[in-house]
Amino acid sequence: MTADQNKLAAALLPQFVSIIGADHVLNDPADVWPYGYDNSRKHTQPEIVTLPSSHAQVRDIVQLCFEDNLPLVPRGRGTGTTGASVPVKRGVVLSFERMTQFIKIDVNNRVAVVEPGITNQAVQDKIGEAGFFWPPDPTSAAFSTIGGNLACNSAGPRAIKYGTPRENVLGLRAITGKGEEIRTGVYTTKGVVGYDLTRLILGSEGTLAVITEATLKMTPLPQSKRTLQAVYKNIGSAAEAVSSIMAQPVIPYTLEFIDGQAIEMIRKHSSADLPVNAGALLIIEVDGQEACLEDAAQAICDAATNTGLLELKTATTQVEIAALWSTRKALSPALRNVAPNKINEDVVVPVSNIPALIEGLEKLSRKHDIKIVNFGHAGNGNIHTNLLIDSTDPEQVTRSQLCLDDVFSLVLNLNGTLSGEHGVGMEKRNYIDREIDPVTLNLMKEIKTLFDPHNILNPDKMFPDSL
Amino acid sequence: MTADQNKLAAALLPQFVSIIGADHVLNDPADVWPYGYDNSRKHTQPEIVTLPSSHAQVRDIVQLCFEDNLPLVPRGRGTGTTGASVPVKRGVVLSFERMTQFIKIDVNNRVAVVEPGITNQAVQDKIGEAGFFWPPDPTSAAFSTIGGNLACNSAGPRAIKYGTPRENVLGLRAITGKGEEIRTGVYTTKGVVGYDLTRLILGSEGTLAVITEATLKMTPLPQSKRTLQAVYKNIGSAAEAVSSIMAQPVIPYTLEFIDGQAIEMIRKHSSADLPVNAGALLIIEVDGQEACLEDAAQAICDAATNTGLLELKTATTQVEIAALWSTRKALSPALRNVAPNKINEDVVVPVSNIPALIEGLEKLSRKHDIKIVNFGHAGNGNIHTNLLIDSTDPEQVTRSQLCLDDVFSLVLNLNGTLSGEHGVGMEKRNYIDREIDPVTLNLMKEIKTLFDPHNILNPDKMFPDSL
């Protein structure tokens, strides 16, 4: 945004106030400051923050920005890790913190209609009372909003069995970059009338339209769950177990993976009790009817057993489950201890390529002299690759950039994708053309222009500088 | 297509021959005739039929049509019911009958990469050998192609548990209306880099791009299945049972519904043994591990039991299962006996609105003096509504059109959609704007123009005349 545009934004303050009232517009630098960052730790201070409380107000705000070419960044709670909600061109932030209503919970049709500012956890709590859950479960669920989850197509461990937002949203109400209302999708679990704009908008990171209402597909809570922990000599045997588990009919609802480096860190920074020669670890959970969980757990145990298996524990009580998860939960604090500014990527490779990925990452770790710790959602091949660096050391930062470049090449060579759930935002926009060919990328950019001809919605995101 | 364009198509014959060879181009009227119809029983004879055998040939054909503005209709096996593959402007048909290769079956990653001309059944047979299935199962599965299934987002009974193509396709290779190759999606079960063009193309009925390769997500075959038949006094109690079944955690993999009119027909035209006062019937199937099927069937029985239940049978042997399905299978021949040219719509309403839908249809049946028979995929609220008319009687045809109009109003008033799996094609193009608002529909049309600026791909389909 040019200085002139920011001046214009300031000049338009009365108009924003007339749309949503003075209490719902912020422009004091101290007030707008917190709306300039996200969990990428990048920050740009917006000129104006708007806090609408209705669909109509959102529409009017977008219309005003469209007419005056003001950059507009929709915002949930800023838990994203790619800078997708940082207002890099300053301008206007549209925060959904006052749009947190349940519009409808329709138990008979397994549908919840919600405003985008509500947190994922609030939805789980509310629909949980009726015996349902909404499958997407990013780690940030307690804080992140449904709108943010949808904008980024955020998933989490349960995606392996229950899918991502794309498999769990029926329809949207949204405002395009022209300030026009659209309704996409249906209220039913089937519908083939017209093009699927719902999924086009899901994962588009606020660059196509501003979601004002979402029709979510609810899933009945399973009767029961069982948690298993399998420890392996090495990554190869753990990966072999992942493939075996994924080739039999009992689909776990989580299948989490922790590599040898991560186990070493856990051992150093927590009291978790793990075999000395542990080279990799899987945490596997199955859910379903109580009557068949024993059998389901047995099927998983059979598939998880190979010559590299060192230890296999099944938890049945809450205390035992907590004990198994304590290992996984020890990981984040341990990593934060060592490298507060670690680089956390969320690459994906086909499940059978996990061993090649980890082997490749070990080589890159040695080549660039950077410690790399891997864990993640193995059932989807979605590995969180953590480069532990001291970001105050410019030389380490430079090395980490070269290393990251190599990591992405490795992932693409293994038929993978650069992001499974974090998205592109600012962080990966200049890498996207390594994954997507020019014709396809150009078509995406043309779609962007169609929805948002003045390029006001979350500008300078997703697409490379060159486009 | 104008007469000039058809002359041009004829004049370009040598160029098509040079792309794919004389054996792969048809232009004799007797040869091209069968490529002019689909199961809508509509027919327009194309000028030229091309039978490419590779992605590159498809690209060259589309490029030639793009350069010369020739209408091009991609075609599977013509099993669609909406006229979506009828070449209404004549021009060129691109039949995928010679593109039937399995490019890859990757058991470790649960992925099958196939050419679009392969039939659904051939995929099921082939991946079945490895212990997998592909969930979409339209009734036409034995004949219809994967390309056709994807173009129409065709589903079937199993969608209730396993979803439609949108939930079971990872990526596509395709040629846009400009003759340019694009690759969409990923090879993994997660991926959030760029916009979701895969789902945009699925269900677009060949109007955006021609699919040349599809990456399908395979699902492991369940260990075991159980089939139940529940007979009810009336539609209200059957619908109540559907809601109860859908509100508990055991999700059946089929939940089929047959109304009183349909039962009456079955009784007249088959030897099926049904209680005299049967007013509605459900066929319900559960699958999973053998160890828990007893329990799963019990959960379904509990949910299916209400004061209107007349009879509940569970089949365990193949013979018993066949006996239960004989009722459902008696329906199609019975309907064909009565009305060979019946109108078969596939409307969808929220599950809880099924009773209101059936009640409304009964009223419309009386109002327009047309017998209406309903059956379908109750778990998705997807009801096949059959208007039994004698299409040789112009007066009945007129009445049926008025009735259809009222049916669509009823469905939309019940928060439903005009089609759950058949699509729009020619049949519903002039109704689409009753479901989709002008702004959203216009955006879809602009997307069409972006992908296909010369409007060569399946022209005069999906969008109303007025657009």
Chai-1 contact restraints between the chains, C-beta under 6 A:
chainA,res_idxA,chainB,res_idxB,connection_type,confidence,min_distance_angstrom,max_distance_angstrom,comment,restraint_id
A,N108,B,S243,contact,1.0,0.0,6.0,A-B,restraint_1
A,N108,B,S352,contact,1.0,0.0,6.0,A-B,restraint_2
A,N109,B,P350,contact,1.0,0.0,6.0,A-B,restraint_3
A,N109,B,V351,contact,1.0,0.0,6.0,A-B,restraint_4
A,N109,B,S352,contact,1.0,0.0,6.0,A-B,restraint_5
A,N153,B,V192,contact,1.0,0.0,6.0,A-B,restraint_6
A,E167,B,E167,contact,1.0,0.0,6.0,A-B,restraint_7
A,E180,B,V439,contact,1.0,0.0,6.0,A-B,restraint_8
A,I182,B,V439,contact,1.0,0.0,6.0,A-B,restraint_9
A,I182,B,T440,contact,1.0,0.0,6.0,A-B,restraint_10
A,R183,B,T440,contact,1.0,0.0,6.0,A-B,restraint_11
A,V186,B,T417,contact,1.0,0.0,6.0,A-B,restraint_12
A,Y187,B,P350,contact,1.0,0.0,6.0,A-B,restraint_13
A,Y187,B,N415,contact,1.0,0.0,6.0,A-B,restraint_14
A,T188,B,V348,contact,1.0,0.0,6.0,A-B,restraint_15
A,T188,B,P350,contact,1.0,0.0,6.0,A-B,restraint_16
A,T188,B,G381,contact,1.0,0.0,6.0,A-B,restraint_17
A,T188,B,T417,contact,1.0,0.0,6.0,A-B,restraint_18
A,T189,B,N380,contact,1.0,0.0,6.0,A-B,restraint_19
A,K190,B,V348,contact,1.0,0.0,6.0,A-B,restraint_20
A,K190,B,N380,contact,1.0,0.0,6.0,A-B,restraint_21
A,K190,B,N382,contact,1.0,0.0,6.0,A-B,restraint_22
A,K190,B,G420,contact,1.0,0.0,6.0,A-B,restraint_23
A,G191,B,T417,contact,1.0,0.0,6.0,A-B,restraint_24
A,V192,B,N153,contact,1.0,0.0,6.0,A-B,restraint_25
A,V192,B,G203,contact,1.0,0.0,6.0,A-B,restraint_26
A,V192,B,S419,contact,1.0,0.0,6.0,A-B,restraint_27
A,V192,B,G423,contact,1.0,0.0,6.0,A-B,restraint_28
A,V193,B,T417,contact,1.0,0.0,6.0,A-B,restraint_29
A,V193,B,L418,contact,1.0,0.0,6.0,A-B,restraint_30
A,V193,B,S419,contact,1.0,0.0,6.0,A-B,restraint_31
A,V193,B,V424,contact,1.0,0.0,6.0,A-B,restraint_32
A,V193,B,I432,contact,1.0,0.0,6.0,A-B,restraint_33
A,V193,B,E435,contact,1.0,0.0,6.0,A-B,restraint_34
A,G194,B,I436,contact,1.0,0.0,6.0,A-B,restraint_35
A,G194,B,M444,contact,1.0,0.0,6.0,A-B,restraint_36
A,Y195,B,L200,contact,1.0,0.0,6.0,A-B,restraint_37
A,Y195,B,S204,contact,1.0,0.0,6.0,A-B,restraint_38
A,Y195,B,M444,contact,1.0,0.0,6.0,A-B,restraint_39
A,D196,B,R199,contact,1.0,0.0,6.0,A-B,restraint_40
A,D196,B,L200,contact,1.0,0.0,6.0,A-B,restraint_41
A,D196,B,G203,contact,1.0,0.0,6.0,A-B,restraint_42
A,R199,B,D196,contact,1.0,0.0,6.0,A-B,restraint_43
A,R199,B,R199,contact,1.0,0.0,6.0,A-B,restraint_44
A,L200,B,Y195,contact,1.0,0.0,6.0,A-B,restraint_45
A,L200,B,D196,contact,1.0,0.0,6.0,A-B,restraint_46
A,L200,B,L200,contact,1.0,0.0,6.0,A-B,restraint_47
A,G203,B,V192,contact,1.0,0.0,6.0,A-B,restraint_48
A,G203,B,D196,contact,1.0,0.0,6.0,A-B,restraint_49
A,S204,B,Y195,contact,1.0,0.0,6.0,A-B,restraint_50
A,P220,B,P249,contact,1.0,0.0,6.0,A-B,restraint_51
A,P222,B,P249,contact,1.0,0.0,6.0,A-B,restraint_52
A,Q223,B,P249,contact,1.0,0.0,6.0,A-B,restraint_53
A,S243,B,N108,contact,1.0,0.0,6.0,A-B,restraint_54
A,P249,B,P220,contact,1.0,0.0,6.0,A-B,restraint_55
A,P249,B,P222,contact,1.0,0.0,6.0,A-B,restraint_56
A,P249,B,Q223,contact,1.0,0.0,6.0,A-B,restraint_57
A,Q289,B,C292,contact,1.0,0.0,6.0,A-B,restraint_58
A,Q289,B,D295,contact,1.0,0.0,6.0,A-B,restraint_59
A,A291,B,C292,contact,1.0,0.0,6.0,A-B,restraint_60
A,A291,B,D295,contact,1.0,0.0,6.0,A-B,restraint_61
A,C292,B,Q289,contact,1.0,0.0,6.0,A-B,restraint_62
A,C292,B,A291,contact,1.0,0.0,6.0,A-B,restraint_63
A,C292,B,C292,contact,1.0,0.0,6.0,A-B,restraint_64
A,D295,B,Q289,contact,1.0,0.0,6.0,A-B,restraint_65
A,D295,B,A291,contact,1.0,0.0,6.0,A-B,restraint_66
A,V348,B,T188,contact,1.0,0.0,6.0,A-B,restraint_67
A,V348,B,K190,contact,1.0,0.0,6.0,A-B,restraint_68
A,P350,B,N109,contact,1.0,0.0,6.0,A-B,restraint_69
A,P350,B,Y187,contact,1.0,0.0,6.0,A-B,restraint_70
A,P350,B,T188,contact,1.0,0.0,6.0,A-B,restraint_71
A,V351,B,N109,contact,1.0,0.0,6.0,A-B,restraint_72
A,S352,B,N108,contact,1.0,0.0,6.0,A-B,restraint_73
A,S352,B,N109,contact,1.0,0.0,6.0,A-B,restraint_74
A,N380,B,T189,contact,1.0,0.0,6.0,A-B,restraint_75
A,N380,B,K190,contact,1.0,0.0,6.0,A-B,restraint_76
A,G381,B,T188,contact,1.0,0.0,6.0,A-B,restraint_77
A,N382,B,K190,contact,1.0,0.0,6.0,A-B,restraint_78
A,N415,B,Y187,contact,1.0,0.0,6.0,A-B,restraint_79
A,T417,B,V186,contact,1.0,0.0,6.0,A-B,restraint_80
A,T417,B,T188,contact,1.0,0.0,6.0,A-B,restraint_81
A,T417,B,G191,contact,1.0,0.0,6.0,A-B,restraint_82
A,T417,B,V193,contact,1.0,0.0,6.0,A-B,restraint_83
A,L418,B,V193,contact,1.0,0.0,6.0,A-B,restraint_84
A,S419,B,V192,contact,1.0,0.0,6.0,A-B,restraint_85
A,S419,B,V193,contact,1.0,0.0,6.0,A-B,restraint_86
A,G420,B,K190,contact,1.0,0.0,6.0,A-B,restraint_87
A,G423,B,V192,contact,1.0,0.0,6.0,A-B,restraint_88
A,V424,B,V193,contact,1.0,0.0,6.0,A-B,restraint_89
A,I432,B,V193,contact,1.0,0.0,6.0,A-B,restraint_90
A,E435,B,V193,contact,1.0,0.0,6.0,A-B,restraint_91
A,I436,B,G194,contact,1.0,0.0,6.0,A-B,restraint_92
A,V439,B,E180,contact,1.0,0.0,6.0,A-B,restraint_93
A,V439,B,I182,contact,1.0,0.0,6.0,A-B,restraint_94
A,T440,B,I182,contact,1.0,0.0,6.0,A-B,restraint_95
A,T440,B,R183,contact,1.0,0.0,6.0,A-B,restraint_96
A,M444,B,G194,contact,1.0,0.0,6.0,A-B,restraint_97
A,M444,B,Y195,contact,1.0,0.0,6.0,A-B,restraint_98
A,E446,B,L450,contact,1.0,0.0,6.0,A-B,restraint_99
A,L450,B,E446,contact,1.0,0.0,6.0,A-B,restraint_100
